[in-house]
Amino acid sequence: MKFTHLGRTGLTVSRLCLGTMNFGPHTEESDAHRIMDTAHDRGINFFDTANSYGRDSEGNLKGRTEEIIGRWFAQGGGRRERTVLATKAYAPMGDWPNEGRLSALAIRRAVEASLRRLNTDHIDLYQMHHIDRDTPWEEIWQAMEVLVAQGKIIYVGSSNFAGWHIAQAQEAARARHFLGLVSEQSLYNLLDRTIELEVVPALQHYGLGLIPWSPLRGGLLGGVLRKEREGTRVRGAMAHASEILAVNRDRIQAYEDFAAELGTDPADLALAWLLSRPAVTAPIVGPRTMAHLDAAVAAVEIELDQKTLDRLDEIFPGHRPAPEDYAW
């Protein structure tokens, strides 16, 4: 495994981040524990979760994924000490007021609940799962400063923020002489490159690490057309991507053909491309099985030359920073 720093911090994390969203709804607890043990064996020390993960089809059992991780930590053996733990808060955890979003009260309650479920005394990277347009930055940063002072969190990150949200957050933190955000978790893959317009330039300017989620776009970049021809059953989570597949079928076919020409699995190629992108710290891989995890780890060793990167840009055109992308 290769390692890097998370943004401008001195924190060392693996170039892949283990996503745990499948733990509970799609992956049984015993299998989840084996996957986390194997991740450590493969050198992955960066794990991502959220307080809302684990819910079933009826929306119940929120927090279950954190509980699964907490019971894994409880087994000891250095599991907690060897893990850079990231979780998130924003989504409502109940029907009563202040059980979600980012008021100071909601943040305090969310942190305490996550610590209990995770069976730990601190969270290494505490991420805001979404922007809260109703809560001023002064309130959010004051709440985060208290948690840092108490030792309950160490770093703060964002997720699904726009570039101007990142600028707002960092300038407000600067005025308070606070470190502010150290990372942003965004949708980013060969099919979804919108963040190159303004989010990536903001991350580079402020020194934030980028943690891309959905690097394979729900399986669309993982050889979906080959699997379709082979009659392999596509998992249910792909259903929402059927419209995207219909629109992009020719491009995805060209991509799979190019991966075959390179002798590389399409999923590995998609991850290797992300690892080559500016500001990217670690794509989030969310394996449901051990085989998925081992396949993802192989991508870290792939080096893409400029000719390959240019061909990928031809198949999936990206963006220059705004405003040059659409103006002079």
For each residue, the residues with C-beta under 8 A, 3 or more apart:
1: 14 15 16 42 43 44 297 300
2: 14 15 300
3: 12 13 14 15 43 45
4: 12 13 15 281 282
5: 8 9 10 11 12 13 209 281
6: 9 11 12 13 84 125 155 182 183 209 281
7: 182 183 203 207 208 209 281
8: 5 182 206 207 208
9: 5 6 155 182 209
10: 5
11: 5 6 84 124 155 182
12: 3 4 5 6 45
13: 3 4 5 6 17 45 46 84 281 282
14: 1 2 3 17 43 44 45 46 282
15: 1 2 3 4 275 281 282 300
16: 1 44 46 271 282 283 285 296 297 299 300
17: 13 14 44 46 47 48 86 211 281 282 283 284 285
18: 35 36 39 44 46 47 48 284 285 286 287 293
19: 22 48 49 213 284 285 286
20: 23 32 47 48 49 53 65 68 69 286
21: 25 49 50 53 65 286
22: 19 25 26 27 32 286 287 288
23: 20 26 27 29 32 35 49 53 54 64 65 68 69
24: 27 29 32 53 54 61 64 65 68
25: 21 22 54 55 56
26: 22 23 288
27: 22 23 24 31 32 35 288 289
28: 31 32
29: 23 24 32 33 68 71
30: 33 34
31: 27 28 34 35 289 290
32: 20 22 23 24 27 28 29 35 36 68 72
33: 29 30 36 37 68 71 72 75
34: 30 31 37 38 290
35: 18 23 27 31 32 38 39 287 289 290 293
36: 18 32 33 39 40 47 69 72 79
37: 33 34 40 41 79
38: 34 35 41 42 290 293 294
39: 18 35 36 42 44 47 293
40: 36 37 43 44 45 79 82 83
41: 37 38
42: 1 38 39 293 294 297
43: 1 3 14 40 297
44: 1 14 16 17 18 39 40 47 297
45: 3 12 13 14 40 82 83 84
46: 13 14 16 17 18 83 84 86 282
47: 17 18 20 36 39 44 69 83 84 85 86
48: 17 18 19 20 86 87 88 185 211 284
49: 19 20 21 23 53 65 66 69 85 86 87 88
50: 21 53 65 66 87 88 89 91 127 129
51: 62 63 66 87 88 89 91 93 110 113 114 117
52: 55 62 63 88 91 93 129
53: 20 21 23 24 49 50 62 63 64 65 66
54: 23 24 25 61 62 63 64 65 66 67 68
55: 25 52 58 59 60 61 62 64
56: 25 59 60 61
57:
58: 55
59: 55 56 62
60: 55 56
61: 24 54 55 56 64
62: 51 52 53 54 55 59 91 93
63: 51 52 53 54 66 67 93 113 117
64: 23 24 53 54 55 61 67 68
65: 20 21 23 24 49 50 53 54 68 69
66: 49 50 51 53 54 63 69 70 87 114 117 118
67: 54 63 64 70 71 117 118
68: 20 23 24 29 32 33 54 64 65 71 72
69: 20 23 36 47 49 65 66 72 73 85 118
70: 66 67 73 74 116 117 118 119 120
71: 29 33 67 68 74 75 119
72: 32 33 36 68 69 75 79
73: 69 70 79 80 83 118 119 120
74: 70 71 119
75: 33 71 72 79
76: 79
77:
78: 81 82
79: 36 37 40 72 73 75 76 82 83
80: 73 83 85 120
81: 78
82: 40 45 78 79
83: 40 45 46 47 73 79 80 124
84: 6 11 13 45 46 47 124 125
85: 47 49 69 80 118 120 123 124 125
86: 17 46 47 48 49 123 124 125 126 127 157 211
87: 48 49 50 51 66 114 118 123 125 126 127
88: 48 49 50 51 52 126 127 128 129 159 185
89: 50 51 102 106 107 110 111 114 126 127 128 129
90: 100 101 102 128 129 130 132
91: 50 51 52 62 100 129 130
92: 95 99 100 101
93: 51 52 62 63 99 100 110 113
94: 99 100
95: 92 99
96: 99
97:
98: 101 103 105 106 109
99: 92 93 94 95 96 106 109
100: 90 91 92 93 94 106
101: 90 92 98 106 132 134 135
102: 89 90 106 107 128 132 135 140
103: 98 106 107 132 135 139
104: 107 108 139 140 142 143
105: 98 108 109
106: 89 98 99 100 101 102 103 109 110
107: 89 102 103 104 110 111 140 143 144 147
108: 104 105 111 112 143 146 147
109: 98 99 105 106 112 113
110: 51 89 93 106 107 113 114
111: 89 107 108 114 115 123 126 147 152 153
112: 108 109 115 116
113: 51 63 93 109 110 116 117
114: 51 66 87 89 110 111 117 118 123
115: 111 112 118 120 121 122 123 152
116: 70 112 113 119
117: 51 63 66 67 70 113 114
118: 66 67 69 70 73 85 87 114 115 123
119: 70 71 73 74 116
120: 70 73 80 85 115 123
121: 115 151 152
122: 115 151 152 153 154
123: 85 86 87 111 114 115 118 120 126 152 153 154
124: 11 83 84 85 86 153 154 155
125: 6 84 85 86 87 153 154 155 156 157 182 183
126: 86 87 88 89 111 123 144 147 153 155 156 157
127: 50 86 87 88 89 156 157 158 159 183 185
128: 88 89 90 102 131 132 140 156 157 158 159 161
129: 50 52 88 89 90 91 159 160
130: 90 91 159 160
131: 128 158 160 161 162 165
132: 90 101 102 103 128 135 140
133:
134: 101
135: 101 102 103 132 139 140
136: 139 140
137: 140 141 168 169 172 173
138: 141 142 172 176
139: 103 104 135 136 142 143
140: 102 104 107 128 132 135 136 137 143 144 169
141: 137 138 144 145 172 173 176 178 180
142: 104 138 139 145 146
143: 104 107 108 139 140 146 147
144: 107 126 140 141 147 148 153 156 178
145: 141 142 148 149 176 178
146: 108 142 143 149 150
147: 107 108 111 126 143 144 150 152 153
148: 144 145 151 152 153 154 156
149: 145 146
150: 146 147
151: 121 122 148
152: 111 115 121 122 123 147 148
153: 111 122 123 124 125 126 144 147 148 156
154: 122 123 124 125 148
155: 6 9 11 124 125 126 179 182 183
156: 125 126 127 128 144 148 153 179 180 181 182
157: 86 125 126 127 128 181 182 183 184 185 211
158: 127 128 131 161 165 166 169 181 183 184 185
159: 88 127 128 129 130 184 185 186 213
160: 129 130 131 185 186 187
161: 128 131 158 165 166 169 184 186 199
162: 131 165 166 198 199
163: 166 167 197 198 199 201 202
164: 167 168 198 202
165: 131 158 161 162 168 169
166: 158 161 162 163 169 170 181 184 199 202 203 206 208
167: 163 164 170 171 202 206
168: 137 164 165 171 172
169: 137 140 158 161 165 166 172 173 180 181
170: 166 167 173 174 180 181 206
171: 167 168 174 175
172: 137 138 141 168 169 175 176 180
173: 137 141 169 170 176 178 179 180 181
174: 170 171 177 178 180
175: 171 172
176: 138 141 145 172 173
177: 174
178: 141 144 145 173 174
179: 155 156 173 182
180: 141 156 169 170 172 173 174 206
181: 156 157 158 166 169 170 173 184 206 208
182: 6 7 8 9 11 125 155 156 157 179 208 209
183: 6 7 125 127 155 157 158 208 209 210 211 281
184: 157 158 159 161 166 181 199 203 208 209 210 211
185: 48 88 127 157 158 159 160 210 211 212 213 284
186: 159 160 161 195 199 210 211 212 213
187: 160 192 195 212 213 214
188: 192 193 195 210 212 213 214 215 274 277 280
189: 192 193 212 214 215 216 217 221 270 274
190: 193 217 221 255 270 273 312 315 316
191: 217 220 221 244 248 316
192: 187 188 189 195 214 217
193: 188 189 190 196 316 317 318 319
194: 197 319
195: 186 187 188 192 198 199 200
196: 193 199 200 318 319 320 321
197: 163 194 200 201 319 321 322 325
198: 162 163 164 195 201 202 321 322
199: 161 162 163 166 184 186 195 196 202 203
200: 195 196 197 203 204 210 277 278 279 321
201: 163 197 198 204 205 321 322
202: 163 164 166 167 198 199 205 206 208
203: 7 166 184 199 200 206 207 208 209 210 279
204: 200 201 207 278 279
205: 201 202
206: 8 166 167 170 180 181 202 203
207: 7 8 203 204
208: 7 8 166 181 182 183 184 202 203 279
209: 5 6 7 9 182 183 184 203 279 280 281 282
210: 183 184 185 186 188 200 203 277 279 280 281
211: 17 48 86 157 183 184 185 186 281 282 283 284
212: 185 186 187 188 189 215 274 280 283 284
213: 19 159 185 186 187 188 283 284
214: 187 188 189 192 217 218 284
215: 188 189 212 221 270 271 274 283 284 285
216: 189 219 220 221 222 267 270 271
217: 189 190 191 192 214 220 221 241 244
218: 214 237 238 240 241
219: 216 222 224 234 235 237 238 241
220: 191 216 217 224 238 241 244 245 248 252
221: 189 190 191 215 216 217 224 252 255 266 267 269 270
222: 216 219 266 267 270
223: 226 227 256 259 265 266 267
224: 219 220 221 227 228 234 238 245 252
225: 228 229 249 252 253 256
226: 223 229 230 256 266
227: 223 224 230 232 234
228: 224 225 231 232 234
229: 225 226
230: 226 227
231: 228
232: 227 228
233:
234: 219 224 227 228 238
235: 219 238 288
236: 239
237: 218 219 240
238: 218 219 220 224 234 235 241 242
239: 236 242
240: 218 237
241: 217 218 219 220 238 244 245
242: 238 239 245 246
243: 246 247
244: 191 217 220 241 247 248
245: 220 224 241 242 248 249 252
246: 242 243 249
247: 243 244
248: 191 220 244 245 251 252
249: 225 245 246 252 253
250: 253 254
251: 248 254 255 315 316
252: 220 221 224 225 245 248 249 255 256
253: 225 249 250 256 257
254: 250 251 257 258 315
255: 190 221 251 252 258 259 266 269 312 315 316
256: 223 225 226 252 253 259 260 266
257: 253 254 260 261
258: 254 255 261 262 269 311 312 315
259: 223 255 256 262 264 265 266 269
260: 256 257 263
261: 257 258
262: 258 259 269 308
263: 260
264: 259 268 269 272 302
265: 223 259 268 269 295 298
266: 221 222 223 226 255 256 259 269 270
267: 216 221 222 223 270 271 295 296 299
268: 264 265 271 272 295 296 298 299 302
269: 221 255 258 259 262 264 265 266 272 273 299 302 312
270: 189 190 215 216 221 222 266 267 273 274 299
271: 16 215 216 267 268 274 275 283 285 296 299 300 302
272: 264 268 269 275 276 299 300 302 303 304
273: 190 269 270 276 277 304 309 312
274: 188 189 212 215 270 271 277 280 283
275: 15 271 272 280 283 299 300 302
276: 272 273 280 304 309
277: 188 200 210 273 274 280
278: 200 204
279: 200 203 204 208 209 210
280: 188 209 210 212 274 275 276 277 283
281: 4 5 6 7 13 15 17 183 209 210 211
282: 4 13 14 15 16 17 46 209 211
283: 16 17 211 212 213 215 271 274 275 280
284: 17 18 19 48 185 211 212 213 214 215
285: 16 17 18 19 215 271 292 293 296
286: 18 19 20 21 22
287: 18 22 35 290 291 292 293 296
288: 22 26 27 235 292
289: 27 31 35 292 293
290: 31 34 35 38 287 293 294
291: 287 294 295
292: 285 287 288 289 295 296
293: 18 35 38 39 42 285 287 289 290 296 297
294: 38 42 290 291 297 298
295: 265 267 268 291 292 298 299
296: 16 267 268 271 285 287 292 293 299
297: 1 16 42 43 44 293 294 300
298: 265 268 294 295 301 302
299: 16 267 268 269 270 271 272 275 295 296 302
300: 1 2 15 16 271 272 275 297
301: 298
302: 264 268 269 271 272 275 298 299
303: 272
304: 272 273 276 308 309 312
305: 308 309
306: 309 310
307: 310 311
308: 262 304 305 311 312
309: 273 276 304 305 306 312 313
310: 306 307 313 314
311: 258 307 308 314 315
312: 190 255 258 269 273 304 308 309 315 316
313: 309 310 316 317 318
314: 310 311 317
315: 190 251 254 255 258 311 312
316: 190 191 193 251 255 312 313
317: 193 313 314
318: 193 196 313
319: 193 194 196 197 322 325
320: 196 324 325
321: 196 197 198 200 201 324 325
322: 197 198 201 319 325 326
323: 326 327
324: 320 321 327 328
325: 197 319 320 321 322
326: 322 323
327: 323 324
328: 324
